[in-house]
């Protein structure tokens, strides 16, 4: 079965053959997927061992040397553990690179909370200049990865300018079918009537959202790129009578994008509901599907929460 992570390894292994600027940096996790690429390019597939701060530091150094580094491990080890290195070795130095994560919020529950990162996107939001992609299907992941790898290193001339910093958040959860990924904007996949609530479904939660609203009057926007946030698409979708109602459904910490949505609608009265993973830790391993339901992100729970939100406005 094809997965986003398998597609990542095959696509980037091929790009290493085509682009001499690319270098992959690993911290043990993911080495099997790049074994053949490492044999072909031993100087550009680097395994630093279980040293995640070094993973990011080495990537930043490669970017300063004019390379385009691609860094990969679990999200908790890629964003949270070496956050200071991301802030300094990429942000402060003005370098560019590609972070590609696995594990997400609860993809591997047996790994426990150490292997979960529901707050990764919110944490990156504290830094400037990061593009964040959240694909919902392996085909979408391939398109976004190719685009990210084609970016520039930045900082190589010592100016600290031009760094193209991209985070690609891969997941084991996928939608049944891919959607067109033609740019960084939101895609309208379902259009409701005038004044209908607008639901923004992020990445692998699109199918759950569509099932939840299948017979409701609602517009559904699909986001595979969440930073920069597509304010223009949200404003266009909410144009109509009455105060707009917006529901954000994200596969990470609930409310991560509410500030961005509020800023997009700052000049008009509006209501926003942010749905995602809860702050409270679920202290049972369980399965990914059980975590999805426990966070209220399965179709049944989403329907109840969306209809309760819109019903309050009608009272």
HULIN-V371682 format. One record per residue. RES is the residue in three letters. SS is DSSP state (A for helix, B for strand, O for the rest). OMEGA is omega as a letter, one per 20 degrees, with the letter a starting at -180 (* if undefined). NEAR is the number of other C-alpha atoms within 8 Angstrom. Layout:
BEGIN
RES_SS_OMEGA_NEAR, RES_SS_OMEGA_NEAR
END
This chain:
BEGIN
UNK_O_r_2, UNK_O_r_6, UNK_O_r_9, UNK_A_a_14, UNK_A_r_11, UNK_A_r_9, UNK_A_r_12, UNK_A_a_11, UNK_A_a_10, UNK_A_a_9, UNK_A_a_11, UNK_A_r_10, UNK_A_r_10, UNK_A_a_8, UNK_A_r_9, UNK_A_r_13, UNK_A_a_7, UNK_A_a_6, UNK_O_a_7, UNK_O_r_6, UNK_O_a_7, UNK_B_r_13, UNK_B_r_13, UNK_B_r_11, UNK_B_a_16, UNK_B_r_16, UNK_O_a_15, UNK_O_a_9, UNK_O_r_8, UNK_O_a_10, UNK_O_a_10, UNK_A_a_5, UNK_A_a_9, UNK_A_a_11, UNK_A_a_8, UNK_A_r_7, UNK_A_r_11, UNK_A_r_12, UNK_A_r_7, UNK_A_a_6, UNK_O_a_9, UNK_O_r_9, UNK_O_a_6, UNK_O_r_11, UNK_B_a_13, UNK_B_r_11, UNK_B_a_9, UNK_O_a_11, UNK_O_a_7, UNK_O_a_6, UNK_O_a_8, UNK_A_r_11, UNK_A_r_9, UNK_A_r_8, UNK_A_a_13, UNK_A_r_14, UNK_A_r_10, UNK_A_r_9, UNK_A_r_13, UNK_A_r_14, UNK_A_r_9, UNK_A_r_12, UNK_A_r_17, UNK_A_r_14, UNK_O_r_7, UNK_O_r_11, UNK_O_r_11, UNK_B_a_16, UNK_B_r_16, UNK_B_a_14, UNK_B_a_15, UNK_B_r_15, UNK_B_r_13, UNK_B_a_12, UNK_A_a_16, UNK_A_r_14, UNK_A_a_11, UNK_A_a_16, UNK_A_a_12, UNK_A_a_11, UNK_O_a_9, UNK_O_a_12, UNK_A_a_9, UNK_A_r_6, UNK_A_r_11, UNK_A_a_11, UNK_A_a_10, UNK_A_a_9, UNK_A_r_14, UNK_A_a_15, UNK_A_a_12, UNK_A_a_9, UNK_O_a_9, UNK_O_a_14, UNK_O_r_21, UNK_O_r_19, UNK_B_a_20, UNK_B_r_14, UNK_B_r_11, UNK_B_a_12, UNK_B_r_14, UNK_B_r_13, UNK_O_r_16, UNK_O_a_16, UNK_O_a_11, UNK_O_a_12, UNK_O_a_11, UNK_O_a_11, UNK_A_a_13, UNK_A_r_7, UNK_A_a_9, UNK_O_a_9, UNK_A_r_8, UNK_A_a_6, UNK_A_r_14, UNK_O_a_16, UNK_O_r_14, UNK_O_a_12, UNK_O_a_9, UNK_A_a_12, UNK_A_r_10, UNK_A_r_9, UNK_A_r_10, UNK_A_r_9, UNK_O_r_8, UNK_O_r_6, UNK_O_a_9, UNK_O_r_6, UNK_O_r_7, UNK_B_r_13, UNK_B_a_11, UNK_B_r_13, UNK_B_r_13, UNK_O_a_14, UNK_O_r_16, UNK_O_a_17, UNK_O_r_15, UNK_A_r_14, UNK_A_r_8, UNK_A_r_13, UNK_A_r_14, UNK_A_r_12, UNK_A_a_9, UNK_A_r_12, UNK_A_r_12, UNK_A_r_10, UNK_A_a_8, UNK_A_a_9, UNK_A_a_11, UNK_O_a_6, UNK_O_a_10, UNK_O_a_10, UNK_O_a_17, UNK_O_r_16, UNK_O_a_17, UNK_O_r_12, UNK_O_r_7, UNK_O_a_6, UNK_O_a_7, UNK_O_a_13, UNK_O_r_8, UNK_O_a_11, UNK_O_r_14, UNK_O_a_13, UNK_B_a_12, UNK_B_r_13, UNK_B_r_12, UNK_B_a_14, UNK_B_a_13, UNK_O_a_14, UNK_O_r_14, UNK_O_r_10, UNK_O_a_7, UNK_O_r_11, UNK_O_a_11, UNK_O_a_6, UNK_O_r_5, UNK_O_r_10, UNK_O_r_5, UNK_O_r_5, UNK_O_a_9, UNK_O_a_4, UNK_O_a_4, UNK_O_a_9, UNK_O_r_9, UNK_O_r_11, UNK_B_r_7, UNK_B_a_9, UNK_B_r_8, UNK_B_a_8, UNK_O_r_8, UNK_O_r_10, UNK_O_r_8, UNK_O_r_7, UNK_O_r_11, UNK_O_r_12, UNK_B_a_14, UNK_B_r_14, UNK_B_r_13, UNK_B_a_12, UNK_B_a_14, UNK_B_r_16, UNK_A_a_15, UNK_A_r_14, UNK_A_a_15, UNK_A_a_12, UNK_A_r_9, UNK_A_r_11, UNK_A_a_13, UNK_A_r_9, UNK_A_a_8, UNK_A_a_10, UNK_O_a_10, UNK_O_r_6, UNK_O_r_4, UNK_O_r_5, UNK_O_a_9, UNK_B_r_13, UNK_B_r_15, UNK_B_r_14, UNK_B_a_13, UNK_B_a_13, UNK_B_r_13, UNK_O_r_13, UNK_B_a_14, UNK_B_r_12, UNK_B_j_9, UNK_O_a_9, UNK_O_a_9, UNK_O_a_11, UNK_A_a_9, UNK_A_r_7, UNK_A_r_9, UNK_A_r_10, UNK_A_r_10, UNK_A_a_7, UNK_A_a_8, UNK_A_r_12, UNK_O_a_9, UNK_O_a_7, UNK_O_r_6, UNK_O_r_5, UNK_O_a_9, UNK_B_r_14, UNK_B_a_12, UNK_B_r_12, UNK_B_r_13, UNK_B_r_15, UNK_B_a_15, UNK_B_a_15, UNK_B_r_12, UNK_B_a_14, UNK_B_a_13, UNK_O_r_12, UNK_O_a_11, UNK_O_a_11, UNK_O_a_8, UNK_A_r_11, UNK_A_r_8, UNK_A_r_9, UNK_A_r_12, UNK_A_r_9, UNK_A_r_7, UNK_A_a_10, UNK_O_a_10, UNK_O_a_7, UNK_O_r_4, UNK_O_r_6, UNK_O_a_8, UNK_B_r_9, UNK_B_a_8, UNK_B_r_11, UNK_B_r_10, UNK_B_r_13, UNK_B_a_11, UNK_B_r_14, UNK_B_a_14, UNK_O_r_8, UNK_O_a_6, UNK_O_r_4, UNK_O_r_6, UNK_O_a_6, UNK_O_r_4, UNK_O_a_4, UNK_O_r_9, UNK_O_r_8, UNK_O_r_9, UNK_A_r_10, UNK_A_r_6, UNK_A_r_8, UNK_A_r_11, UNK_A_a_10, UNK_A_a_10, UNK_A_r_7, UNK_O_r_9, UNK_O_a_10, UNK_O_r_15, UNK_O_a_9, UNK_A_a_10, UNK_A_a_7, UNK_A_r_10, UNK_A_r_13, UNK_A_a_10, UNK_A_a_8, UNK_A_r_8, UNK_A_a_9, UNK_A_r_8, UNK_A_r_8, UNK_A_a_9, UNK_A_r_10, UNK_A_r_8, UNK_A_r_7, UNK_A_a_6, UNK_A_a_5, UNK_O_*_4
END
